[in-house]
Each structure stands twice: as C-alpha cells, then as structure tokens.
Amino acid sequence: MRHIAIIAAAALFSGAAFAQSAPTLAQQPVFTQVNQASALASSLKGLNVLNAGDEKIGEIEDFVVVDDALAAYILQVGGFLGIGSHYVAVSPKSMAVTWNATDKKWNARLNATKDQLKAAPQFKYEGRFAK
C-alpha cells in the first residue's frame, strides 16, 4: 500500500472563490497534468474512516483548503444513519489516507476513539460555510 499525499484534492478546491481579494490572473491559462498517484476529492468524499481497531469512527464529509493547501478534513462522526451526528475538523497530519492497489480502493485511518471524536470541538456549517 502506498501513502498518498492528498494535496491534489486541495487543488480542486483552490481558486477565486476562496480568495479574500481578486487574484491576479495569468495572461494565458495554465494547464496541468494529473497523474494516477493523485486523489480526486470525489473519490474521498463519503469514505469511511477507521481507527486502529478497524472500527468505523466517521466518514469524510468535506475538505478545508487554505492558501491552496489541504488544511482539514471535515468528518461526520457519531449518531446512527446521520441522526445525532456532528462534524469535526481533523488535520491531514492526523489522518492516513492511502490507496490499496490490491483492493483498488481508498482507505482512511485516524488514531482516535469514538469518545474522543464526541468530545472534539464541533465544526458547524454556518456563516460563510452554510449549506
């Protein structure tokens, strides 16, 4: 299994919508290549997050991008079938998101318990982040 940096997902969300002031655009568009070692955000959204005991402790709901870099994963945790759940923001340095070439699927791991996530500060979709 190879460890994949998820910065490529952050690039999907970068752009003028997140800028505080109007960016200076290049005279000509700049195109880039996306290699197979990259992760698409759409492949990671909804991914189950497991702890060291292979217990499902949450699900990737969203991504936070700051200065064109992935700053946090928003995880939906707790509850049952979405009822009674809440969101927490977790640093990408705390999570391992890897591609399993044998199973051909993404895996996400976080060394935390359900109780730790229940006690973590909640992220709320309000203000600028309101859905």
N, CA, C and O atoms as a GROMACS GRO file, in nm:
protein
  524
    1MET      N    1   0.084  -0.117   0.000
    1MET     CA    2   0.000   0.000   0.000
    1MET      C    3   0.089   0.124   0.000
    1MET      O    4   0.183   0.132   0.079
    2ARG      N    5   0.061   0.218  -0.085
    2ARG     CA    6   0.143   0.338  -0.089
    2ARG      C    7   0.066   0.454  -0.028
    2ARG      O    8  -0.055   0.468  -0.046
    3HIS      N    9   0.138   0.535   0.045
    3HIS     CA   10   0.078   0.651   0.111
    3HIS      C   11   0.068   0.765   0.010
    3HIS      O   12   0.166   0.798  -0.057
    4ILE      N   13  -0.047   0.824  -0.001
    4ILE     CA   14  -0.072   0.929  -0.099
    4ILE      C   15  -0.094   1.063  -0.029
    4ILE      O   16  -0.175   1.072   0.063
    5ALA      N   17  -0.023   1.164  -0.071
    5ALA     CA   18  -0.047   1.299  -0.020
    5ALA      C   19  -0.173   1.352  -0.086
    5ALA      O   20  -0.188   1.341  -0.208
    6ILE      N   21  -0.261   1.408  -0.011
    6ILE     CA   22  -0.391   1.449  -0.062
    6ILE      C   23  -0.393   1.597  -0.103
    6ILE      O   24  -0.500   1.656  -0.118
    7ILE      N   25  -0.278   1.654  -0.121
    7ILE     CA   26  -0.271   1.793  -0.163
    7ILE      C   27  -0.339   1.811  -0.299
    7ILE      O   28  -0.392   1.919  -0.327
    8ALA      N   29  -0.339   1.708  -0.382
    8ALA     CA   30  -0.405   1.718  -0.512
    8ALA      C   31  -0.553   1.747  -0.496
    8ALA      O   32  -0.610   1.822  -0.576
    9ALA      N   33  -0.615   1.690  -0.394
    9ALA     CA   34  -0.756   1.718  -0.369
    9ALA      C   35  -0.775   1.865  -0.335
    9ALA      O   36  -0.874   1.926  -0.375
   10ALA      N   37  -0.682   1.921  -0.263
   10ALA     CA   38  -0.691   2.062  -0.226
   10ALA      C   39  -0.687   2.150  -0.350
   10ALA      O   40  -0.754   2.254  -0.356
   11ALA      N   41  -0.611   2.110  -0.448
   11ALA     CA   42  -0.600   2.190  -0.570
   11ALA      C   43  -0.734   2.199  -0.642
   11ALA      O   44  -0.761   2.297  -0.711
   12LEU      N   45  -0.818   2.098  -0.625
   12LEU     CA   46  -0.950   2.101  -0.686
   12LEU      C   47  -1.035   2.214  -0.630
   12LEU      O   48  -1.122   2.268  -0.699
   13PHE      N   49  -1.010   2.250  -0.506
   13PHE     CA   50  -1.092   2.350  -0.439
   13PHE      C   51  -1.030   2.488  -0.436
   13PHE      O   52  -1.092   2.582  -0.386
   14SER      N   53  -0.911   2.504  -0.489
   14SER     CA   54  -0.846   2.635  -0.486
   14SER      C   55  -0.903   2.722  -0.597
   14SER      O   56  -0.957   2.672  -0.695
   15GLY      N   57  -0.889   2.850  -0.580
   15GLY     CA   58  -0.934   2.939  -0.685
   15GLY      C   59  -0.994   3.066  -0.631
   15GLY      O   60  -0.986   3.095  -0.512
   16ALA      N   61  -1.052   3.143  -0.720
   16ALA     CA   62  -1.102   3.276  -0.686
   16ALA      C   63  -1.211   3.272  -0.581
   16ALA      O   64  -1.223   3.367  -0.503
   17ALA      N   65  -1.291   3.167  -0.575
   17ALA     CA   66  -1.399   3.161  -0.478
   17ALA      C   67  -1.348   3.166  -0.335
   17ALA      O   68  -1.422   3.206  -0.245
   18PHE      N   69  -1.224   3.126  -0.312
   18PHE     CA   70  -1.170   3.123  -0.178
   18PHE      C   71  -1.079   3.242  -0.149
   18PHE      O   72  -1.032   3.257  -0.036
   19ALA      N   73  -1.054   3.326  -0.245
   19ALA     CA   74  -0.962   3.437  -0.226
   19ALA      C   75  -1.031   3.550  -0.150
   19ALA      O   76  -1.152   3.570  -0.164
   20GLN      N   77  -0.955   3.622  -0.072
   20GLN     CA   78  -1.008   3.737   0.000
   20GLN      C   79  -1.018   3.858  -0.092
   20GLN      O   80  -1.108   3.941  -0.077
   21SER      N   81  -0.928   3.869  -0.185
   21SER     CA   82  -0.932   3.977  -0.283
   21SER      C   83  -0.916   3.915  -0.421
   21SER      O   84  -0.877   3.799  -0.435
   22ALA      N   85  -0.948   3.994  -0.522
   22ALA     CA   86  -0.941   3.942  -0.658
   22ALA      C   87  -0.798   3.902  -0.692
   22ALA      O   88  -0.706   3.982  -0.676
   23PRO      N   89  -0.778   3.778  -0.738
   23PRO     CA   90  -0.643   3.734  -0.772
   23PRO      C   91  -0.597   3.794  -0.904
   23PRO      O   92  -0.678   3.835  -0.988
   24THR      N   93  -0.467   3.799  -0.921
   24THR     CA   94  -0.410   3.839  -1.048
   24THR      C   95  -0.403   3.715  -1.134
   24THR      O   96  -0.336   3.618  -1.099
   25LEU      N   97  -0.472   3.718  -1.245
   25LEU     CA   98  -0.476   3.601  -1.332
   25LEU      C   99  -0.361   3.602  -1.431
   25LEU      O  100  -0.313   3.708  -1.471
   26ALA      N  101  -0.318   3.484  -1.469
   26ALA     CA  102  -0.215   3.471  -1.571
   26ALA      C  103  -0.272   3.520  -1.704
   26ALA      O  104  -0.392   3.511  -1.727
   27GLN      N  105  -0.186   3.572  -1.789
   27GLN     CA  106  -0.229   3.619  -1.921
   27GLN      C  107  -0.293   3.506  -2.001
   27GLN      O  108  -0.391   3.526  -2.073
   28GLN      N  109  -0.236   3.388  -1.988
   28GLN     CA  110  -0.285   3.270  -2.058
   28GLN      C  111  -0.319   3.163  -1.955
   28GLN      O  112  -0.258   3.160  -1.848
   29PRO      N  113  -0.415   3.076  -1.984
   29PRO     CA  114  -0.445   2.969  -1.889
   29PRO      C  115  -0.326   2.876  -1.871
   29PRO      O  116  -0.248   2.854  -1.964
   30VAL      N  117  -0.312   2.824  -1.751
   30VAL     CA  118  -0.206   2.729  -1.720
   30VAL      C  119  -0.272   2.593  -1.698
   30VAL      O  120  -0.357   2.579  -1.610
   31PHE      N  121  -0.233   2.495  -1.775
   31PHE     CA  122  -0.289   2.362  -1.765
   31PHE      C  123  -0.189   2.271  -1.696
   31PHE      O  124  -0.068   2.296  -1.699
   32THR      N  125  -0.238   2.167  -1.634
   32THR     CA  126  -0.151   2.076  -1.560
   32THR      C  127  -0.188   1.932  -1.591
   32THR      O  128  -0.300   1.904  -1.636
   33GLN      N  129  -0.096   1.843  -1.566
   33GLN     CA  130  -0.121   1.700  -1.580
   33GLN      C  131  -0.160   1.644  -1.443
   33GLN      O  132  -0.106   1.686  -1.341
   34VAL      N  133  -0.253   1.552  -1.442
   34VAL     CA  134  -0.293   1.485  -1.318
   34VAL      C  135  -0.253   1.339  -1.332
   34VAL      O  136  -0.304   1.268  -1.419
   35ASN      N  137  -0.160   1.295  -1.247
   35ASN     CA  138  -0.112   1.157  -1.259
   35ASN      C  139  -0.196   1.063  -1.173
   35ASN      O  140  -0.275   1.108  -1.089
   36GLN      N  141  -0.179   0.935  -1.193
   36GLN     CA  142  -0.258   0.833  -1.125
   36GLN      C  143  -0.229   0.822  -0.975
   36GLN      O  144  -0.303   0.756  -0.903
   37ALA      N  145  -0.123   0.885  -0.928
   37ALA     CA  146  -0.093   0.885  -0.784
   37ALA      C  147  -0.175   0.990  -0.710
   37ALA      O  148  -0.173   0.997  -0.588
   38SER      N  149  -0.248   1.072  -0.785
   38SER     CA  150  -0.329   1.178  -0.725
   38SER      C  151  -0.462   1.121  -0.676
   38SER      O  152  -0.504   1.012  -0.715
   39ALA      N  153  -0.527   1.198  -0.589
   39ALA     CA  154  -0.659   1.160  -0.539
   39ALA      C  155  -0.759   1.267  -0.579
   39ALA      O  156  -0.734   1.386  -0.560
   40LEU      N  157  -0.871   1.225  -0.634
   40LEU     CA  158  -0.978   1.318  -0.664
   40LEU      C  159  -1.065   1.332  -0.539
   40LEU      O  160  -1.094   1.234  -0.471
   41ALA      N  161  -1.105   1.454  -0.509
   41ALA     CA  162  -1.189   1.478  -0.391
   41ALA      C  163  -1.316   1.393  -0.397
   41ALA      O  164  -1.362   1.345  -0.294
   42SER      N  165  -1.372   1.376  -0.515
   42SER     CA  166  -1.494   1.297  -0.528
   42SER      C  167  -1.473   1.151  -0.489
   42SER      O  168  -1.568   1.083  -0.451
   43SER      N  169  -1.350   1.102  -0.499
   43SER     CA  170  -1.320   0.964  -0.458
   43SER      C  171  -1.308   0.951  -0.307
   43SER      O  172  -1.323   0.841  -0.253
   44LEU      N  173  -1.282   1.062  -0.238
   44LEU     CA  174  -1.260   1.058  -0.094
   44LEU      C  175  -1.384   1.098  -0.014
   44LEU      O  176  -1.400   1.056   0.101
   45LYS      N  177  -1.471   1.178  -0.073
   45LYS     CA  178  -1.592   1.220  -0.002
   45LYS      C  179  -1.680   1.097   0.022
   45LYS      O  180  -1.708   1.021  -0.070
   46GLY      N  181  -1.722   1.080   0.147
   46GLY     CA  182  -1.803   0.965   0.184
   46GLY      C  183  -1.721   0.845   0.229
   46GLY      O  184  -1.778   0.743   0.269
   47LEU      N  185  -1.589   0.855   0.222
   47LEU     CA  186  -1.501   0.745   0.260
   47LEU      C  187  -1.509   0.720   0.411
   47LEU      O  188  -1.498   0.814   0.490
   48ASN      N  189  -1.527   0.595   0.449
   48ASN     CA  190  -1.529   0.560   0.591
   48ASN      C  191  -1.391   0.579   0.651
   48ASN      O  192  -1.289   0.550   0.588
   49VAL      N  193  -1.388   0.630   0.775
   49VAL     CA  194  -1.264   0.649   0.849
   49VAL      C  195  -1.262   0.545   0.960
   49VAL      O  196  -1.354   0.536   1.040
   50LEU      N  197  -1.154   0.466   0.964
   50LEU     CA  198  -1.140   0.360   1.064
   50LEU      C  199  -1.032   0.397   1.164
   50LEU      O  200  -0.942   0.476   1.134
   51ASN      N  201  -1.043   0.340   1.286
   51ASN     CA  202  -0.938   0.360   1.386
   51ASN      C  203  -0.847   0.238   1.387
   51ASN      O  204  -0.860   0.150   1.303
   52ALA      N  205  -0.754   0.233   1.482
   52ALA     CA  206  -0.656   0.125   1.489
   52ALA      C  207  -0.722  -0.011   1.510
   52ALA      O  208  -0.665  -0.114   1.473
   53GLY      N  209  -0.841  -0.012   1.568
   53GLY     CA  210  -0.913  -0.138   1.590
   53GLY      C  211  -1.005  -0.174   1.476
   53GLY      O  212  -1.093  -0.259   1.493
   54ASP      N  213  -0.987  -0.112   1.360
   54ASP     CA  214  -1.071  -0.132   1.242
   54ASP      C  215  -1.218  -0.102   1.268
   54ASP      O  216  -1.307  -0.160   1.206
   55GLU      N  217  -1.243  -0.011   1.361
   55GLU     CA  218  -1.379   0.031   1.395
   55GLU      C  219  -1.410   0.158   1.315
   55GLU      O  220  -1.329   0.251   1.312
   56LYS      N  221  -1.528   0.162   1.251
   56LYS     CA  222  -1.566   0.283   1.178
   56LYS      C  223  -1.596   0.393   1.280
   56LYS      O  224  -1.680   0.377   1.368
   57ILE      N  225  -1.524   0.505   1.266
   57ILE     CA  226  -1.542   0.614   1.360
   57ILE      C  227  -1.594   0.741   1.292
   57ILE      O  228  -1.622   0.840   1.360
   58GLY      N  229  -1.607   0.738   1.163
   58GLY     CA  230  -1.658   0.856   1.093
   58GLY      C  231  -1.652   0.838   0.943
   58GLY      O  232  -1.623   0.731   0.891
   59GLU      N  233  -1.680   0.948   0.876
   59GLU     CA  234  -1.686   0.949   0.730
   59GLU      C  235  -1.639   1.086   0.682
   59GLU      O  236  -1.675   1.188   0.740
   60ILE      N  237  -1.559   1.087   0.576
   60ILE     CA  238  -1.514   1.215   0.520
   60ILE      C  239  -1.632   1.283   0.453
   60ILE      O  240  -1.694   1.229   0.361
   61GLU      N  241  -1.663   1.402   0.501
   61GLU     CA  242  -1.776   1.479   0.450
   61GLU      C  243  -1.731   1.594   0.359
   61GLU      O  244  -1.797   1.626   0.261
   62ASP      N  245  -1.617   1.654   0.393
   62ASP     CA  246  -1.576   1.775   0.322
   62ASP      C  247  -1.426   1.798   0.341
   62ASP      O  248  -1.358   1.722   0.409
   63PHE      N  249  -1.377   1.905   0.279
   63PHE     CA  250  -1.236   1.941   0.285
   63PHE      C  251  -1.224   2.091   0.310
   63PHE      O  252  -1.306   2.168   0.260
   64VAL      N  253  -1.124   2.131   0.386
   64VAL     CA  254  -1.097   2.273   0.409
   64VAL      C  255  -0.965   2.305   0.339
   64VAL      O  256  -0.864   2.238   0.361
   65VAL      N  257  -0.967   2.407   0.256
   65VAL     CA  258  -0.849   2.448   0.182
   65VAL      C  259  -0.811   2.589   0.225
   65VAL      O  260  -0.895   2.679   0.226
   66VAL      N  261  -0.685   2.608   0.261
   66VAL     CA  262  -0.632   2.739   0.298
   66VAL      C  263  -0.504   2.761   0.217
   66VAL      O  264  -0.415   2.676   0.216
   67ASP      N  265  -0.497   2.874   0.150
   67ASP     CA  266  -0.378   2.906   0.069
   67ASP      C  267  -0.339   2.793  -0.024
   67ASP      O  268  -0.222   2.754  -0.031
   68ASP      N  269  -0.436   2.740  -0.096
   68ASP     CA  270  -0.414   2.634  -0.196
   68ASP      C  271  -0.362   2.503  -0.139
   68ASP      O  272  -0.304   2.423  -0.213
   69ALA      N  273  -0.381   2.479  -0.010
   69ALA     CA  274  -0.335   2.354   0.051
   69ALA      C  275  -0.446   2.296   0.139
   69ALA      O  276  -0.525   2.370   0.197
   70LEU      N  277  -0.450   2.166   0.148
   70LEU     CA  278  -0.548   2.099   0.232
   70LEU      C  279  -0.517   2.130   0.379
   70LEU      O  280  -0.408   2.098   0.427
   71ALA      N  281  -0.612   2.191   0.450
   71ALA     CA  282  -0.592   2.230   0.589
   71ALA      C  283  -0.664   2.137   0.686
   71ALA      O  284  -0.621   2.121   0.800
   72ALA      N  285  -0.775   2.076   0.642
   72ALA     CA  286  -0.850   1.987   0.730
   72ALA      C  287  -0.946   1.900   0.651
   72ALA      O  288  -0.992   1.936   0.543
   73TYR      N  289  -0.972   1.784   0.708
   73TYR     CA  290  -1.083   1.700   0.663
   73TYR      C  291  -1.199   1.731   0.756
   73TYR      O  292  -1.180   1.742   0.877
   74ILE      N  293  -1.318   1.745   0.702
   74ILE     CA  294  -1.437   1.756   0.786
   74ILE      C  295  -1.496   1.616   0.791
   74ILE      O  296  -1.533   1.558   0.688
   75LEU      N  297  -1.504   1.561   0.913
   75LEU     CA  298  -1.558   1.427   0.932
   75LEU      C  299  -1.695   1.434   0.995
   75LEU      O  300  -1.719   1.515   1.085
   76GLN      N  301  -1.785   1.349   0.948
   76GLN     CA  302  -1.914   1.331   1.014
   76GLN      C  303  -1.895   1.216   1.111
   76GLN      O  304  -1.856   1.107   1.072
   77VAL      N  305  -1.924   1.240   1.239
   77VAL     CA  306  -1.900   1.140   1.342
   77VAL      C  307  -2.022   1.126   1.432
   77VAL      O  308  -2.106   1.215   1.439
   78GLY      N  309  -2.030   1.011   1.501
   78GLY     CA  310  -2.137   0.987   1.596
   78GLY      C  311  -2.269   0.962   1.527
   78GLY      O  312  -2.279   0.962   1.404
   79GLY      N  313  -2.370   0.942   1.608
   79GLY     CA  314  -2.504   0.923   1.555
   79GLY      C  315  -2.524   0.788   1.489
   79GLY      O  316  -2.436   0.702   1.490
   80PHE      N  317  -2.643   0.772   1.433
   80PHE     CA  318  -2.680   0.649   1.364
   80PHE      C  319  -2.756   0.689   1.239
   80PHE      O  320  -2.858   0.757   1.247
   81LEU      N  321  -2.707   0.647   1.124
   81LEU     CA  322  -2.765   0.681   0.994
   81LEU      C  323  -2.781   0.832   0.977
   81LEU      O  324  -2.878   0.880   0.919
   82GLY      N  325  -2.683   0.906   1.028
   82GLY     CA  326  -2.684   1.052   1.014
   82GLY      C  327  -2.764   1.126   1.120
   82GLY      O  328  -2.756   1.248   1.128
   83ILE      N  329  -2.840   1.054   1.202
   83ILE     CA  330  -2.920   1.118   1.307
   83ILE      C  331  -2.835   1.126   1.433
   83ILE      O  332  -2.781   1.026   1.479
   84GLY      N  333  -2.825   1.246   1.488
   84GLY     CA  334  -2.746   1.265   1.609
   84GLY      C  335  -2.597   1.279   1.583
   84GLY      O  336  -2.517   1.281   1.676
   85SER      N  337  -2.560   1.288   1.457
   85SER     CA  338  -2.418   1.302   1.425
   85SER      C  339  -2.379   1.449   1.428
   85SER      O  340  -2.464   1.538   1.430
   86HIS      N  341  -2.249   1.474   1.428
   86HIS     CA  342  -2.196   1.609   1.418
   86HIS      C  343  -2.067   1.604   1.337
   86HIS      O  344  -2.020   1.497   1.298
   87TYR      N  345  -2.012   1.722   1.313
   87TYR     CA  346  -1.892   1.732   1.230
   87TYR      C  347  -1.774   1.779   1.314
   87TYR      O  348  -1.789   1.859   1.406
   88VAL      N  349  -1.656   1.729   1.280
   88VAL     CA  350  -1.531   1.775   1.341
   88VAL      C  351  -1.430   1.798   1.230
   88VAL      O  352  -1.432   1.732   1.126
   89ALA      N  353  -1.340   1.894   1.252
   89ALA     CA  354  -1.232   1.922   1.158
   89ALA      C  355  -1.106   1.854   1.209
   89ALA      O  356  -1.066   1.873   1.324
   90VAL      N  357  -1.043   1.775   1.123
   90VAL     CA  358  -0.924   1.698   1.161
   90VAL      C  359  -0.809   1.735   1.068
   90VAL      O  360  -0.824   1.741   0.946
   91SER      N  361  -0.693   1.760   1.127
   91SER     CA  362  -0.574   1.793   1.049
   91SER      C  363  -0.535   1.676   0.959
   91SER      O  364  -0.541   1.561   1.002
   92PRO      N  365  -0.495   1.704   0.836
   92PRO     CA  366  -0.448   1.597   0.747
   92PRO      C  367  -0.326   1.524   0.804
   92PRO      O  368  -0.301   1.409   0.768
   93LYS      N  369  -0.251   1.591   0.891
   93LYS     CA  370  -0.134   1.527   0.953
   93LYS      C  371  -0.176   1.418   1.050
   93LYS      O  372  -0.096   1.330   1.084
   94SER      N  373  -0.301   1.422   1.096
   94SER     CA  374  -0.352   1.321   1.190
   94SER      C  375  -0.409   1.199   1.120
   94SER      O  376  -0.427   1.094   1.183
   95MET      N  377  -0.436   1.211   0.992
   95MET     CA  378  -0.501   1.102   0.919
   95MET      C  379  -0.407   1.041   0.816
   95MET      O  380  -0.321   1.108   0.759
   96ALA      N  381  -0.427   0.914   0.793
   96ALA     CA  382  -0.357   0.844   0.684
   96ALA      C  383  -0.461   0.807   0.581
   96ALA      O  384  -0.552   0.728   0.608
   97VAL      N  385  -0.448   0.862   0.462
   97VAL     CA  386  -0.537   0.829   0.352
   97VAL      C  387  -0.450   0.761   0.247
   97VAL      O  388  -0.358   0.822   0.192
   98THR      N  389  -0.479   0.635   0.221
   98THR     CA  390  -0.393   0.555   0.134
   98THR      C  391  -0.473   0.482   0.028
   98THR      O  392  -0.593   0.457   0.044
   99TRP      N  393  -0.405   0.448  -0.080
   99TRP     CA  394  -0.464   0.369  -0.188
   99TRP      C  395  -0.418   0.225  -0.171
   99TRP      O  396  -0.298   0.200  -0.163
  100ASN      N  397  -0.511   0.132  -0.166
  100ASN     CA  398  -0.479  -0.010  -0.158
  100ASN      C  399  -0.487  -0.065  -0.300
  100ASN      O  400  -0.596  -0.084  -0.353
  101ALA      N  401  -0.372  -0.090  -0.361
  101ALA     CA  402  -0.367  -0.135  -0.500
  101ALA      C  403  -0.429  -0.273  -0.518
  101ALA      O  404  -0.485  -0.303  -0.624
  102THR      N  405  -0.419  -0.358  -0.416
  102THR     CA  406  -0.476  -0.492  -0.425
  102THR      C  407  -0.629  -0.486  -0.430
  102THR      O  408  -0.692  -0.549  -0.515
  103ASP      N  409  -0.687  -0.410  -0.338
  103ASP     CA  410  -0.833  -0.399  -0.331
  103ASP      C  411  -0.888  -0.290  -0.423
  103ASP      O  412  -1.009  -0.280  -0.444
  104LYS      N  413  -0.797  -0.210  -0.479
  104LYS     CA  414  -0.834  -0.100  -0.566
  104LYS      C  415  -0.936  -0.007  -0.500
  104LYS      O  416  -1.041   0.024  -0.555
  105LYS      N  417  -0.900   0.036  -0.376
  105LYS     CA  418  -0.987   0.130  -0.306
  105LYS      C  419  -0.906   0.216  -0.210
  105LYS      O  420  -0.795   0.180  -0.170
  106TRP      N  421  -0.964   0.329  -0.173
  106TRP     CA  422  -0.903   0.421  -0.078
  106TRP      C  423  -0.936   0.377   0.064
  106TRP      O  424  -1.043   0.322   0.090
  107ASN      N  425  -0.842   0.402   0.155
  107ASN     CA  426  -0.860   0.374   0.298
  107ASN      C  427  -0.825   0.500   0.375
  107ASN      O  428  -0.733   0.573   0.338
  108ALA      N  429  -0.900   0.525   0.483
  108ALA     CA  430  -0.870   0.640   0.570
  108ALA      C  431  -0.863   0.590   0.713
  108ALA      O  432  -0.950   0.517   0.760
  109ARG      N  433  -0.757   0.632   0.783
  109ARG     CA  434  -0.737   0.590   0.922
  109ARG      C  435  -0.706   0.711   1.008
  109ARG      O  436  -0.638   0.805   0.967
  110LEU      N  437  -0.759   0.706   1.130
  110LEU     CA  438  -0.736   0.811   1.229
  110LEU      C  439  -0.723   0.742   1.364
  110LEU      O  440  -0.809   0.663   1.402
  111ASN      N  441  -0.616   0.771   1.435
  111ASN     CA  442  -0.592   0.709   1.564
  111ASN      C  443  -0.673   0.783   1.671
  111ASN      O  444  -0.619   0.864   1.746
  112ALA      N  445  -0.803   0.754   1.676
  112ALA     CA  446  -0.894   0.820   1.771
  112ALA      C  447  -1.005   0.723   1.808
  112ALA      O  448  -1.035   0.629   1.735
  113THR      N  449  -1.066   0.749   1.922
  113THR     CA  450  -1.181   0.670   1.966
  113THR      C  451  -1.309   0.748   1.937
  113THR      O  452  -1.305   0.869   1.912
  114LYS      N  453  -1.420   0.679   1.942
  114LYS     CA  454  -1.549   0.747   1.925
  114LYS      C  455  -1.569   0.851   2.035
  114LYS      O  456  -1.625   0.958   2.009
  115ASP      N  457  -1.524   0.820   2.156
  115ASP     CA  458  -1.537   0.916   2.267
  115ASP      C  459  -1.455   1.041   2.243
  115ASP      O  460  -1.500   1.152   2.274
  116GLN      N  461  -1.334   1.026   2.189
  116GLN     CA  462  -1.251   1.144   2.159
  116GLN      C  463  -1.318   1.232   2.054
  116GLN      O  464  -1.317   1.354   2.065
  117LEU      N  465  -1.377   1.169   1.953
  117LEU     CA  466  -1.444   1.245   1.848
  117LEU      C  467  -1.571   1.311   1.901
  117LEU      O  468  -1.606   1.422   1.860
  118LYS      N  469  -1.640   1.243   1.991
  118LYS     CA  470  -1.761   1.300   2.051
  118LYS      C  471  -1.726   1.426   2.131
  118LYS      O  472  -1.803   1.522   2.133
  119ALA      N  473  -1.610   1.425   2.197
  119ALA     CA  474  -1.567   1.538   2.280
  119ALA      C  475  -1.494   1.646   2.202
  119ALA      O  476  -1.468   1.754   2.255
  120ALA      N  477  -1.460   1.620   2.077
  120ALA     CA  478  -1.385   1.717   1.996
  120ALA      C  479  -1.471   1.840   1.965
  120ALA      O  480  -1.593   1.830   1.961
  121PRO      N  481  -1.406   1.955   1.943
  121PRO     CA  482  -1.482   2.075   1.905
  121PRO      C  483  -1.559   2.048   1.776
  121PRO      O  484  -1.506   1.990   1.682
  122GLN      N  485  -1.684   2.092   1.773
  122GLN     CA  486  -1.768   2.070   1.656
  122GLN      C  487  -1.741   2.173   1.549
  122GLN      O  488  -1.718   2.291   1.577
  123PHE      N  489  -1.745   2.127   1.425
  123PHE     CA  490  -1.744   2.216   1.310
  123PHE      C  491  -1.890   2.232   1.268
  123PHE      O  492  -1.963   2.133   1.259
  124LYS      N  493  -1.931   2.355   1.244
  124LYS     CA  494  -2.070   2.380   1.203
  124LYS      C  495  -2.072   2.446   1.066
  124LYS      O  496  -1.993   2.536   1.037
  125TYR      N  497  -2.163   2.401   0.984
  125TYR     CA  498  -2.185   2.461   0.853
  125TYR      C  499  -2.273   2.585   0.873
  125TYR      O  500  -2.395   2.580   0.855
  126GLU      N  501  -2.210   2.694   0.911
  126GLU     CA  502  -2.282   2.819   0.932
  126GLU      C  503  -2.198   2.935   0.883
  126GLU      O  504  -2.081   2.918   0.848
  127GLY      N  505  -2.258   3.053   0.879
  127GLY     CA  506  -2.187   3.170   0.827
  127GLY      C  507  -2.146   3.147   0.683
  127GLY      O  508  -2.228   3.110   0.599
  128ARG      N  509  -2.022   3.170   0.654
  128ARG     CA  510  -1.970   3.153   0.518
  128ARG      C  511  -1.982   3.008   0.469
  128ARG      O  512  -1.987   2.983   0.349
  129PHE      N  513  -1.986   2.915   0.563
  129PHE     CA  514  -1.990   2.773   0.527
  129PHE      C  515  -2.131   2.715   0.522
  129PHE      O  516  -2.147   2.595   0.501
  130ALA      N  517  -2.233   2.797   0.541
  130ALA     CA  518  -2.371   2.748   0.543
  130ALA      C  519  -2.404   2.678   0.411
  130ALA      O  520  -2.367   2.725   0.303
  131LYS      N  521  -2.472   2.568   0.422
  131LYS     CA  522  -2.512   2.492   0.303
  131LYS      C  523  -2.650   2.535   0.258
  131LYS      O  524  -2.702   2.483   0.159
   0.00000   0.00000   0.00000
